[in-house]
Amino acid sequence: MADLRNEINRRRTFAIISHPDAGKTTLTEKFLLYGGAIQTAGSVKGKQTDKHAVSDWMELEKQRGISVTSSVMQFEYEGYCINILDTPGHQDFSEDTYRTLMAADSVVMVIDAAKGIEPQTRKLFKVVAARNIPIFTFINKLDREARDPFDLMDELETEFGIGTYPMNWPISCGQTFKGVYDREKKCILTFSTSHGGRERLSAIECDIADREKLDGVIGTDLADELCEQVDLLDGAGNDFDMDAVRSGKLSPVFFGSALNNFGIEPFLESFLKMTTSPLVRQTISGEVDPFDEHFSAFVFKIQANMNKAHRDRIAFMRICSGRFQRGKEYLHVRQGKMIKLSQPQQMMAQEREMVEEAYAGDIIGVFDPGIFSIGDTICEPPLKVQFKGIPTFAPEHFAVIEQIDSMKRKQFQKGMEQIAEEGAIQIFFLPDSGMERVIVGVVGMLQFDVLKFRMQSEYGVGYSRMDLPHDQIRYIEKCPCDPKNLTLSGDTRRVVDVRGNSLLIFPGSWAINWALENNQGLELSEFNRW
Ligand code: G4P
Protein backbone atom coordinates (compact mmCIF):
# COMPACT_ATOMS: atom_id res chain seq x y z
CA MET A 1 0.00 0.00 0.00
CA ALA A 2 1.29 3.45 -0.86
CA ASP A 3 2.84 5.51 1.90
CA LEU A 4 0.14 7.71 3.39
CA ARG A 5 2.35 10.68 4.23
CA ASN A 6 4.01 10.67 0.86
CA GLU A 7 0.71 10.44 -1.01
CA ILE A 8 -0.85 13.32 0.89
CA ASN A 9 2.30 15.43 0.64
CA ARG A 10 2.20 15.33 -3.12
CA ARG A 11 -1.49 16.31 -3.42
CA ARG A 12 -2.44 19.77 -4.69
CA THR A 13 -6.12 20.60 -4.98
CA PHE A 14 -7.16 23.87 -6.55
CA ALA A 15 -10.10 25.50 -8.28
CA ILE A 16 -9.89 27.58 -11.44
CA ILE A 17 -12.08 30.64 -11.60
CA SER A 18 -12.60 33.17 -14.36
CA HIS A 19 -15.18 35.10 -16.26
CA PRO A 20 -16.30 33.15 -19.34
CA ASP A 21 -13.89 33.49 -22.26
CA ALA A 22 -10.89 34.58 -20.22
CA GLY A 23 -9.25 31.25 -21.08
CA LYS A 24 -9.98 28.87 -18.20
CA THR A 25 -10.67 25.89 -20.44
CA THR A 26 -7.60 26.54 -22.55
CA LEU A 27 -5.40 26.83 -19.48
CA THR A 28 -6.84 23.67 -17.90
CA GLU A 29 -6.21 21.86 -21.13
CA LYS A 30 -2.58 22.95 -21.21
CA PHE A 31 -2.12 21.77 -17.64
CA LEU A 32 -3.44 18.38 -18.65
CA LEU A 33 -1.21 18.33 -21.69
CA TYR A 34 1.84 18.99 -19.54
CA GLY A 35 0.76 16.28 -17.17
CA GLY A 36 0.48 13.92 -20.13
CA ALA A 37 -3.13 13.25 -19.12
CA ILE A 38 -4.42 14.14 -22.57
CA GLN A 39 -2.69 13.94 -25.89
CA THR A 40 -4.39 16.60 -27.96
CA ALA A 41 -5.57 20.10 -27.34
CA GLY A 42 -9.31 20.58 -27.74
CA SER A 43 -10.28 17.51 -25.79
CA VAL A 44 -11.24 18.95 -22.44
CA LYS A 45 -14.39 20.69 -23.46
CA GLY A 46 -15.52 21.46 -26.94
CA LYS A 47 -18.24 23.99 -26.26
CA GLN A 48 -20.15 23.28 -29.40
CA THR A 49 -19.08 19.68 -29.70
CA ASP A 50 -20.34 16.63 -27.90
CA LYS A 51 -17.27 16.32 -25.73
CA HIS A 52 -17.99 17.30 -22.18
CA ALA A 53 -15.72 16.70 -19.30
CA VAL A 54 -18.25 14.94 -17.12
CA SER A 55 -21.48 15.41 -18.85
CA ASP A 56 -23.13 12.29 -20.04
CA TRP A 57 -24.71 11.83 -16.63
CA MET A 58 -27.53 14.13 -17.14
CA GLU A 59 -29.92 14.30 -20.02
CA LEU A 60 -30.25 18.02 -19.56
CA GLU A 61 -26.57 18.47 -20.06
CA LYS A 62 -26.81 16.69 -23.37
CA GLN A 63 -29.76 18.74 -24.48
CA ARG A 64 -28.15 22.02 -23.59
CA GLY A 65 -24.65 21.07 -24.65
CA ILE A 66 -23.24 22.29 -21.39
CA SER A 67 -21.72 20.87 -18.31
CA VAL A 68 -24.21 21.53 -15.53
CA THR A 69 -22.01 20.41 -12.73
CA SER A 70 -18.57 21.52 -11.81
CA SER A 71 -16.10 18.90 -12.84
CA VAL A 72 -13.05 17.57 -11.11
CA MET A 73 -9.96 16.36 -12.91
CA GLN A 74 -6.94 14.61 -11.55
CA PHE A 75 -3.54 14.34 -13.20
CA GLU A 76 0.10 13.75 -12.36
CA TYR A 77 2.86 16.27 -13.00
CA GLU A 78 6.48 16.01 -11.92
CA GLY A 79 5.66 13.83 -8.96
CA TYR A 80 2.66 15.89 -7.87
CA CYS A 81 -0.87 14.55 -7.91
CA ILE A 82 -3.05 17.46 -8.94
CA ASN A 83 -6.80 17.83 -8.54
CA ILE A 84 -8.37 20.64 -10.54
CA LEU A 85 -11.86 21.75 -9.67
CA ASP A 86 -13.51 23.48 -12.56
CA THR A 87 -16.11 26.17 -11.92
CA PRO A 88 -18.63 26.48 -14.73
CA GLY A 89 -19.24 29.54 -16.88
CA HIS A 90 -22.03 32.06 -16.35
CA GLN A 91 -24.75 30.15 -18.16
CA ASP A 92 -24.02 27.14 -16.02
CA PHE A 93 -23.55 29.16 -12.86
CA SER A 94 -25.26 27.73 -9.80
CA GLU A 95 -24.81 27.26 -6.10
CA ASP A 96 -22.62 24.29 -6.91
CA THR A 97 -20.12 26.70 -8.39
CA TYR A 98 -19.73 28.40 -5.02
CA ARG A 99 -19.74 25.17 -3.06
CA THR A 100 -16.98 23.75 -5.21
CA LEU A 101 -14.70 26.44 -3.84
CA MET A 102 -15.15 24.92 -0.37
CA ALA A 103 -13.36 21.81 -1.58
CA ALA A 104 -10.26 23.62 -2.91
CA ASP A 105 -7.05 24.45 -1.04
CA SER A 106 -6.11 27.27 -3.41
CA VAL A 107 -7.48 29.10 -6.39
CA VAL A 108 -6.15 30.06 -9.80
CA MET A 109 -7.85 33.14 -11.19
CA VAL A 110 -7.61 33.60 -14.94
CA ILE A 111 -7.95 37.15 -16.19
CA ASP A 112 -8.15 38.41 -19.75
CA ALA A 113 -5.37 40.98 -20.10
CA ALA A 114 -7.55 43.21 -22.26
CA LYS A 115 -10.50 43.17 -19.89
CA GLY A 116 -9.22 42.93 -16.33
CA ILE A 117 -11.66 41.94 -13.61
CA GLU A 118 -15.09 40.94 -14.91
CA PRO A 119 -18.37 40.23 -13.08
CA GLN A 120 -18.06 36.49 -12.61
CA THR A 121 -14.51 36.74 -11.30
CA ARG A 122 -15.74 39.35 -8.88
CA LYS A 123 -18.53 37.10 -7.57
CA LEU A 124 -16.31 34.08 -7.13
CA PHE A 125 -13.49 36.08 -5.63
CA LYS A 126 -15.75 37.14 -2.75
CA VAL A 127 -16.27 33.52 -1.77
CA VAL A 128 -12.57 32.73 -2.10
CA ALA A 129 -11.56 35.76 -0.03
CA ALA A 130 -13.90 34.76 2.77
CA ARG A 131 -11.91 31.53 3.16
CA ASN A 132 -8.46 33.17 3.11
CA ILE A 133 -7.09 30.58 0.78
CA PRO A 134 -4.11 31.30 -1.50
CA ILE A 135 -5.03 32.91 -4.79
CA PHE A 136 -2.81 32.86 -7.87
CA THR A 137 -3.49 35.09 -10.83
CA PHE A 138 -2.79 34.18 -14.44
CA ILE A 139 -3.17 37.16 -16.76
CA ASN A 140 -3.92 35.65 -20.13
CA LYS A 141 -3.92 36.61 -23.81
CA LEU A 142 -0.77 38.74 -23.86
CA ASP A 143 -0.47 37.84 -27.54
CA ARG A 144 -3.34 40.30 -28.05
CA GLU A 145 -3.55 43.98 -27.25
CA ALA A 146 -3.69 44.22 -23.49
CA ARG A 147 -4.24 46.81 -20.80
CA ASP A 148 -1.26 48.37 -19.07
CA PRO A 149 0.05 45.75 -16.61
CA PHE A 150 0.39 48.34 -13.83
CA ASP A 151 -3.27 49.22 -14.32
CA LEU A 152 -4.21 45.57 -14.03
CA MET A 153 -2.23 45.20 -10.79
CA ASP A 154 -3.83 48.32 -9.46
CA GLU A 155 -7.30 47.08 -10.30
CA LEU A 156 -6.70 43.77 -8.50
CA GLU A 157 -5.40 45.55 -5.44
CA THR A 158 -8.08 48.20 -5.17
CA GLU A 159 -11.07 46.07 -6.12
CA PHE A 160 -10.10 42.95 -4.25
CA GLY A 161 -8.15 44.47 -1.41
CA ILE A 162 -5.25 42.06 -1.80
CA GLY A 163 -1.60 42.68 -2.56
CA THR A 164 -0.12 41.52 -5.84
CA TYR A 165 3.35 40.28 -6.61
CA PRO A 166 4.16 39.87 -10.32
CA MET A 167 6.36 36.79 -10.64
CA ASN A 168 7.12 37.76 -14.19
CA TRP A 169 6.56 40.91 -16.20
CA PRO A 170 5.36 41.18 -19.79
CA ILE A 171 7.52 42.72 -22.46
CA SER A 172 4.98 44.56 -24.59
CA CYS A 173 1.85 42.78 -25.85
CA GLY A 174 -0.13 41.97 -28.99
CA GLN A 175 1.81 42.17 -32.24
CA THR A 176 4.97 43.28 -30.46
CA PHE A 177 4.77 40.84 -27.54
CA LYS A 178 8.29 39.65 -26.88
CA GLY A 179 7.79 37.46 -23.84
CA VAL A 180 8.16 37.82 -20.10
CA TYR A 181 10.95 38.68 -17.69
CA ASP A 182 11.18 36.20 -14.82
CA ARG A 183 11.93 38.30 -11.75
CA GLU A 184 13.27 35.46 -9.64
CA LYS A 185 15.39 33.65 -12.15
CA LYS A 186 16.36 36.88 -13.85
CA CYS A 187 15.85 35.55 -17.30
CA ILE A 188 13.73 36.28 -20.31
CA LEU A 189 11.31 33.80 -21.75
CA THR A 190 10.86 34.76 -25.37
CA PHE A 191 7.54 34.41 -27.04
CA SER A 192 6.97 32.97 -30.45
CA THR A 193 3.57 32.27 -31.97
CA SER A 194 4.89 29.17 -33.62
CA HIS A 195 5.51 27.60 -30.26
CA GLY A 196 2.94 24.91 -29.60
CA GLY A 197 2.65 21.42 -28.27
CA ARG A 198 4.54 20.31 -25.23
CA GLU A 199 8.11 21.26 -25.98
CA ARG A 200 9.89 23.24 -23.30
CA LEU A 201 10.62 26.88 -23.88
CA SER A 202 14.23 27.72 -23.43
CA ALA A 203 14.78 30.74 -21.26
CA ILE A 204 17.43 33.23 -22.18
CA GLU A 205 19.37 34.06 -19.07
CA CYS A 206 19.65 37.77 -19.07
CA ASP A 207 20.12 39.99 -16.10
CA ILE A 208 18.54 43.26 -17.04
CA ALA A 209 21.66 44.99 -15.76
CA ASP A 210 23.44 43.50 -18.78
CA ARG A 211 22.05 46.09 -21.17
CA GLU A 212 24.02 44.99 -24.15
CA LYS A 213 22.60 41.52 -24.02
CA LEU A 214 19.12 42.73 -23.19
CA ASP A 215 19.13 45.15 -26.15
CA GLY A 216 20.13 42.26 -28.35
CA VAL A 217 17.27 40.09 -27.15
CA ILE A 218 14.34 42.53 -27.12
CA GLY A 219 15.60 45.71 -28.79
CA THR A 220 16.66 49.00 -27.22
CA ASP A 221 13.23 50.60 -26.85
CA LEU A 222 11.60 47.66 -25.13
CA ALA A 223 14.73 47.15 -23.05
CA ASP A 224 14.49 50.76 -21.82
CA GLU A 225 10.86 50.28 -20.96
CA LEU A 226 11.41 46.95 -19.21
CA CYS A 227 14.28 48.29 -17.07
CA GLU A 228 12.18 51.23 -16.02
CA GLN A 229 9.18 49.07 -15.16
CA VAL A 230 11.20 46.48 -13.25
CA ASP A 231 12.87 49.30 -11.30
CA LEU A 232 9.46 50.59 -10.40
CA LEU A 233 8.26 47.15 -9.35
CA ASP A 234 11.34 46.48 -7.24
CA GLY A 235 11.18 49.91 -5.67
CA ALA A 236 7.48 50.57 -5.17
CA GLY A 237 5.88 47.13 -5.50
CA ASN A 238 5.08 44.70 -2.70
CA ASP A 239 7.82 42.50 -1.28
CA PHE A 240 7.37 38.81 -1.76
CA ASP A 241 6.06 37.25 1.43
CA MET A 242 5.21 33.55 1.45
CA ASP A 243 3.07 33.82 4.59
CA ALA A 244 0.97 36.49 2.92
CA VAL A 245 0.62 34.26 -0.16
CA ARG A 246 -0.45 31.28 1.93
CA SER A 247 -3.07 33.29 3.77
CA GLY A 248 -4.55 34.72 0.59
CA LYS A 249 -3.36 38.27 1.25
CA LEU A 250 -0.81 38.46 -1.55
CA SER A 251 -1.51 37.05 -4.99
CA PRO A 252 1.44 35.98 -7.12
CA VAL A 253 0.70 37.17 -10.65
CA PHE A 254 1.85 35.51 -13.87
CA PHE A 255 1.51 36.81 -17.42
CA GLY A 256 1.20 34.50 -20.39
CA SER A 257 -0.85 33.18 -23.25
CA ALA A 258 -2.65 29.93 -22.64
CA LEU A 259 -3.57 29.47 -26.28
CA ASN A 260 0.05 29.76 -27.36
CA ASN A 261 1.22 27.57 -24.54
CA PHE A 262 3.30 30.44 -23.30
CA GLY A 263 4.10 30.80 -19.62
CA ILE A 264 2.19 27.69 -18.54
CA GLU A 265 5.09 25.59 -17.41
CA PRO A 266 6.79 28.32 -15.37
CA PHE A 267 3.41 29.02 -13.85
CA LEU A 268 2.85 25.39 -12.88
CA GLU A 269 6.33 25.10 -11.45
CA SER A 270 6.09 28.16 -9.21
CA PHE A 271 2.50 27.49 -8.33
CA LEU A 272 3.21 23.94 -7.18
CA LYS A 273 6.12 25.12 -5.08
CA MET A 274 4.14 27.88 -3.44
CA THR A 275 0.97 25.94 -2.72
CA THR A 276 0.83 23.43 0.07
CA SER A 277 -0.43 19.92 0.36
CA PRO A 278 -3.84 19.70 2.07
CA LEU A 279 -3.95 21.69 5.28
CA VAL A 280 -5.77 21.09 8.54
CA ARG A 281 -9.53 21.57 8.31
CA GLN A 282 -11.79 23.03 10.95
CA THR A 283 -14.48 20.93 12.56
CA ILE A 284 -17.03 21.88 15.17
CA SER A 285 -14.86 20.28 17.84
CA GLY A 286 -11.39 21.30 16.65
CA GLU A 287 -9.07 20.61 13.76
CA VAL A 288 -8.41 17.51 11.68
CA ASP A 289 -4.88 16.91 10.48
CA PRO A 290 -4.79 15.67 6.87
CA PHE A 291 -2.08 13.19 7.84
CA ASP A 292 -4.29 11.59 10.48
CA GLU A 293 -4.43 7.96 9.42
CA HIS A 294 -8.21 7.90 9.79
CA PHE A 295 -10.26 8.82 6.79
CA SER A 296 -12.58 11.83 6.91
CA ALA A 297 -14.45 13.73 4.20
CA PHE A 298 -17.35 16.12 3.69
CA VAL A 299 -20.00 16.23 1.01
CA PHE A 300 -19.92 19.46 -0.99
CA LYS A 301 -22.07 18.57 -3.93
CA ILE A 302 -24.84 16.15 -4.77
CA GLN A 303 -25.64 15.38 -8.34
CA ALA A 304 -28.99 13.82 -8.85
CA ASN A 305 -30.57 11.88 -11.63
CA MET A 306 -27.73 9.68 -12.73
CA ASN A 307 -30.21 7.00 -13.47
CA LYS A 308 -33.80 7.99 -13.99
CA ALA A 309 -35.20 4.57 -13.13
CA HIS A 310 -33.62 4.52 -9.71
CA ARG A 311 -33.57 8.19 -8.91
CA ASP A 312 -30.01 7.72 -7.80
CA ARG A 313 -27.55 10.41 -7.04
CA ILE A 314 -23.83 10.89 -6.68
CA ALA A 315 -22.44 12.62 -3.64
CA PHE A 316 -19.12 14.35 -4.19
CA MET A 317 -16.86 14.50 -1.20
CA ARG A 318 -13.59 16.14 -0.47
CA ILE A 319 -11.28 13.92 1.54
CA CYS A 320 -9.80 15.88 4.43
CA SER A 321 -7.68 13.27 6.14
CA GLY A 322 -6.26 9.81 5.80
CA ARG A 323 -6.86 7.22 3.16
CA PHE A 324 -10.15 6.11 1.63
CA GLN A 325 -10.40 2.42 0.84
CA ARG A 326 -13.08 0.93 -1.31
CA GLY A 327 -15.23 -1.63 0.43
CA LYS A 328 -14.50 -0.39 3.95
CA GLU A 329 -17.28 0.83 6.21
CA TYR A 330 -17.26 4.43 7.42
CA LEU A 331 -19.35 6.43 9.84
CA HIS A 332 -22.05 8.72 8.47
CA VAL A 333 -21.81 11.16 11.37
CA ARG A 334 -25.23 12.84 11.10
CA GLN A 335 -27.06 9.53 10.87
CA GLY A 336 -24.80 7.82 13.39
CA LYS A 337 -24.58 4.77 11.11
CA MET A 338 -21.76 2.77 9.57
CA ILE A 339 -22.09 2.66 5.80
CA LYS A 340 -20.22 1.36 2.81
CA LEU A 341 -19.47 4.00 0.21
CA SER A 342 -20.38 2.24 -2.98
CA GLN A 343 -19.15 2.76 -6.51
CA PRO A 344 -16.52 5.34 -5.58
CA GLN A 345 -15.36 7.22 -8.65
CA GLN A 346 -12.75 9.72 -9.59
CA MET A 347 -12.13 11.73 -12.70
CA MET A 348 -8.79 11.05 -14.32
CA ALA A 349 -8.51 13.70 -17.01
CA GLN A 350 -11.80 13.06 -18.85
CA GLU A 351 -12.28 9.45 -17.85
CA ARG A 352 -14.33 8.43 -14.88
CA GLU A 353 -12.70 5.59 -13.03
CA MET A 354 -13.56 3.42 -10.10
CA VAL A 355 -11.19 4.12 -7.22
CA GLU A 356 -9.74 1.58 -4.85
CA GLU A 357 -7.91 4.15 -2.75
CA ALA A 358 -7.89 7.91 -2.45
CA TYR A 359 -6.16 10.34 -0.13
CA ALA A 360 -6.63 13.62 1.68
CA GLY A 361 -6.92 16.29 -1.00
CA ASP A 362 -8.76 14.04 -3.43
CA ILE A 363 -12.37 14.34 -4.49
CA ILE A 364 -14.43 11.20 -4.91
CA GLY A 365 -17.98 10.74 -6.08
CA VAL A 366 -19.96 7.95 -4.42
CA PHE A 367 -23.33 6.44 -5.14
CA ASP A 368 -25.96 8.09 -2.95
CA PRO A 369 -29.16 6.15 -2.31
CA GLY A 370 -30.59 9.32 -0.74
CA ILE A 371 -28.69 9.34 2.54
CA PHE A 372 -26.42 12.34 2.03
CA SER A 373 -26.98 16.06 2.39
CA ILE A 374 -24.61 18.85 1.51
CA GLY A 375 -22.20 19.36 4.39
CA ASP A 376 -22.40 15.79 5.77
CA THR A 377 -19.23 14.36 7.27
CA ILE A 378 -18.10 10.78 6.79
CA CYS A 379 -15.27 9.42 8.89
CA GLU A 380 -13.42 6.40 10.09
CA PRO A 381 -13.86 5.59 13.79
CA PRO A 382 -12.51 6.24 16.29
CA LEU A 383 -12.33 9.60 14.51
CA LYS A 384 -15.71 11.28 14.91
CA VAL A 385 -15.95 14.89 13.79
CA GLN A 386 -18.32 17.20 11.98
CA PHE A 387 -16.73 19.55 9.49
CA LYS A 388 -18.02 23.08 9.66
CA GLY A 389 -21.06 23.60 7.49
CA ILE A 390 -20.96 24.68 3.90
CA PRO A 391 -22.18 28.25 3.70
CA THR A 392 -25.47 29.18 2.15
CA PHE A 393 -25.32 31.72 -0.62
CA ALA A 394 -27.81 34.46 -1.25
CA PRO A 395 -30.08 33.76 -4.21
CA GLU A 396 -30.01 36.42 -6.90
CA HIS A 397 -33.01 35.29 -8.95
CA PHE A 398 -36.46 34.50 -7.66
CA ALA A 399 -39.59 33.03 -9.20
CA VAL A 400 -43.04 32.02 -8.03
CA ILE A 401 -43.54 28.37 -8.82
CA GLU A 402 -47.10 27.14 -8.73
CA GLN A 403 -48.44 23.66 -9.14
CA ILE A 404 -50.84 23.29 -12.02
CA ASP A 405 -52.30 19.87 -11.37
CA SER A 406 -54.11 19.71 -8.04
CA MET A 407 -54.13 15.90 -8.26
CA LYS A 408 -50.38 15.95 -7.86
CA ARG A 409 -50.17 18.13 -4.80
CA LYS A 410 -48.19 15.56 -2.82
CA GLN A 411 -45.62 14.92 -5.55
CA PHE A 412 -45.18 18.65 -6.06
CA GLN A 413 -44.55 19.20 -2.38
CA LYS A 414 -42.23 16.24 -2.03
CA GLY A 415 -40.24 17.17 -5.11
CA MET A 416 -39.76 20.78 -4.09
CA GLU A 417 -38.78 19.83 -0.56
CA GLN A 418 -36.36 17.12 -1.58
CA ILE A 419 -34.67 19.16 -4.28
CA ALA A 420 -34.31 22.06 -1.85
CA GLU A 421 -32.87 19.71 0.78
CA GLU A 422 -30.23 18.58 -1.66
CA GLY A 423 -29.20 22.19 -2.06
CA ALA A 424 -30.15 22.46 -5.74
CA ILE A 425 -32.53 25.37 -5.04
CA GLN A 426 -33.71 27.37 -2.04
CA ILE A 427 -37.39 27.62 -1.24
CA PHE A 428 -39.41 30.26 0.56
CA PHE A 429 -43.10 30.71 1.20
CA LEU A 430 -45.43 33.64 1.11
CA PRO A 431 -46.87 34.11 4.59
CA ASP A 432 -50.33 32.62 4.85
CA SER A 433 -49.98 30.82 1.55
CA GLY A 434 -50.05 27.05 1.16
CA MET A 435 -47.50 24.67 -0.24
CA GLU A 436 -49.00 24.80 -3.74
CA ARG A 437 -47.17 28.04 -4.37
CA VAL A 438 -43.50 28.38 -3.54
CA ILE A 439 -40.93 31.11 -4.07
CA VAL A 440 -37.77 29.58 -5.42
CA GLY A 441 -34.44 31.39 -5.11
CA VAL A 442 -31.32 30.51 -7.10
CA VAL A 443 -27.92 32.05 -7.76
CA GLY A 444 -27.87 31.01 -11.43
CA MET A 445 -30.81 30.79 -13.86
CA LEU A 446 -29.68 27.33 -14.90
CA GLN A 447 -30.96 26.02 -11.57
CA PHE A 448 -34.50 26.78 -12.77
CA ASP A 449 -33.95 24.58 -15.82
CA VAL A 450 -32.58 21.79 -13.66
CA LEU A 451 -35.57 22.11 -11.33
CA LYS A 452 -38.08 21.91 -14.17
CA PHE A 453 -36.34 18.93 -15.67
CA ARG A 454 -36.10 17.07 -12.41
CA MET A 455 -39.65 17.79 -11.26
CA GLN A 456 -40.89 16.42 -14.54
CA SER A 457 -38.65 13.40 -14.85
CA GLU A 458 -38.40 12.33 -11.22
CA TYR A 459 -41.72 13.42 -9.73
CA GLY A 460 -43.87 13.59 -12.84
CA VAL A 461 -45.04 17.12 -12.08
CA GLY A 462 -45.25 20.20 -14.25
CA TYR A 463 -45.73 23.69 -12.86
CA SER A 464 -45.99 27.30 -13.90
CA ARG A 465 -43.17 29.71 -13.23
CA MET A 466 -43.36 33.44 -12.95
CA ASP A 467 -40.04 35.23 -12.65
CA LEU A 468 -39.84 37.99 -10.08
CA PRO A 469 -37.90 41.25 -10.37
CA HIS A 470 -36.15 40.71 -7.03
CA ASP A 471 -32.41 40.22 -6.71
CA GLN A 472 -31.69 40.85 -3.04
CA ILE A 473 -32.69 38.99 0.11
CA ARG A 474 -32.21 39.82 3.77
CA TYR A 475 -33.24 38.27 7.08
CA ILE A 476 -35.39 40.39 9.33
CA GLU A 477 -33.17 40.47 12.38
CA LYS A 478 -35.20 42.89 14.51
CA CYS A 479 -38.62 44.18 13.71
CA PRO A 480 -40.17 47.20 15.41
CA CYS A 481 -43.70 45.91 14.73
CA ASP A 482 -45.52 42.85 13.45
CA PRO A 483 -43.66 42.14 10.16
CA LYS A 484 -47.05 42.30 8.44
CA ASN A 485 -47.23 45.99 9.23
CA LEU A 486 -43.82 47.05 7.93
CA THR A 487 -43.88 49.98 5.52
CA LEU A 488 -42.29 48.58 2.37
CA SER A 489 -41.87 49.78 -1.20
CA GLY A 490 -44.43 48.34 -3.61
CA ASP A 491 -42.27 45.55 -4.92
CA THR A 492 -40.67 44.38 -1.69
CA ARG A 493 -42.10 41.11 -0.43
CA ARG A 494 -41.99 39.34 2.84
CA VAL A 495 -41.27 35.61 2.72
CA VAL A 496 -40.67 32.85 5.22
CA ASP A 497 -38.06 30.10 5.01
CA VAL A 498 -38.50 26.42 5.89
CA ARG A 499 -37.46 27.11 9.47
CA GLY A 500 -40.04 29.85 9.86
CA ASN A 501 -37.62 32.80 9.71
CA SER A 502 -38.96 35.99 8.20
CA LEU A 503 -37.09 37.49 5.27
CA LEU A 504 -37.59 40.28 2.78
CA ILE A 505 -36.86 40.12 -0.93
CA PHE A 506 -36.07 43.37 -2.71
CA PRO A 507 -35.99 44.50 -6.32
CA GLY A 508 -32.62 46.25 -5.86
CA SER A 509 -30.44 47.78 -3.16
CA TRP A 510 -32.42 51.02 -3.19
CA ALA A 511 -35.45 49.13 -1.81
CA ILE A 512 -33.37 47.91 1.14
CA ASN A 513 -32.44 51.48 2.00
CA TRP A 514 -36.04 52.53 1.55
CA ALA A 515 -37.21 49.86 4.01
CA LEU A 516 -34.60 50.86 6.58
CA GLU A 517 -35.38 54.55 6.25
CA ASN A 518 -39.11 54.05 6.59
CA ASN A 519 -39.12 51.62 9.51
CA GLN A 520 -37.26 52.88 12.50
CA GLY A 521 -35.78 50.05 14.52
CA LEU A 522 -35.84 47.59 11.63
CA GLU A 523 -32.64 45.54 11.44
CA LEU A 524 -31.78 43.36 8.47
CA SER A 525 -28.97 40.88 8.14
CA GLU A 526 -27.09 39.42 5.20
CA PHE A 527 -28.29 36.12 3.82
CA ASN A 528 -24.86 34.55 3.25
CA ARG A 529 -24.06 32.42 6.27
CA TRP A 530 -20.50 31.26 6.82
P1 G4P B 1 -13.23 29.99 -20.79
O1 G4P B 1 -13.07 28.55 -20.51
O2 G4P B 1 -12.67 30.87 -19.71
O3 G4P B 1 -14.61 30.38 -21.19
O4 G4P B 1 -12.32 30.36 -22.06
P2 G4P B 1 -11.72 29.44 -23.20
O5 G4P B 1 -10.53 28.72 -22.73
O6 G4P B 1 -12.81 28.66 -23.83
O7 G4P B 1 -11.20 30.58 -24.18
C1 G4P B 1 -12.06 31.56 -24.74
C2 G4P B 1 -11.52 32.00 -26.08
O8 G4P B 1 -10.26 32.65 -25.89
C3 G4P B 1 -11.25 30.85 -27.03
O9 G4P B 1 -11.45 31.31 -28.35
C4 G4P B 1 -9.76 30.60 -26.85
O10 G4P B 1 -9.16 29.98 -27.95
C5 G4P B 1 -9.27 32.01 -26.65
N1 G4P B 1 -8.01 32.08 -25.90
C6 G4P B 1 -7.66 31.43 -24.77
N2 G4P B 1 -6.40 31.76 -24.41
C7 G4P B 1 -5.95 32.65 -25.33
C8 G4P B 1 -4.73 33.34 -25.51
O11 G4P B 1 -3.77 33.21 -24.75
N3 G4P B 1 -4.66 34.16 -26.59
C9 G4P B 1 -5.68 34.34 -27.47
N4 G4P B 1 -5.48 35.15 -28.48
N5 G4P B 1 -6.84 33.68 -27.33
C10 G4P B 1 -6.98 32.85 -26.27
P3 G4P B 1 -12.78 31.02 -29.14
O12 G4P B 1 -12.57 31.58 -30.50
O13 G4P B 1 -13.94 31.53 -28.35
O14 G4P B 1 -12.91 29.49 -29.11
P4 G4P B 1 -12.12 28.40 -29.93
O15 G4P B 1 -12.79 28.38 -31.24
O16 G4P B 1 -10.68 28.84 -30.02
O17 G4P B 1 -12.29 27.19 -29.11
Residues whose N, C-alpha, C, O or C-beta is under 5 A from the ligand:
A	BS01	G4P	S18 H19 P20 D21 A22 G23 K24 T25 T26 L27 N140 K141 D143 R144 G256 S257 A258 L259 N260
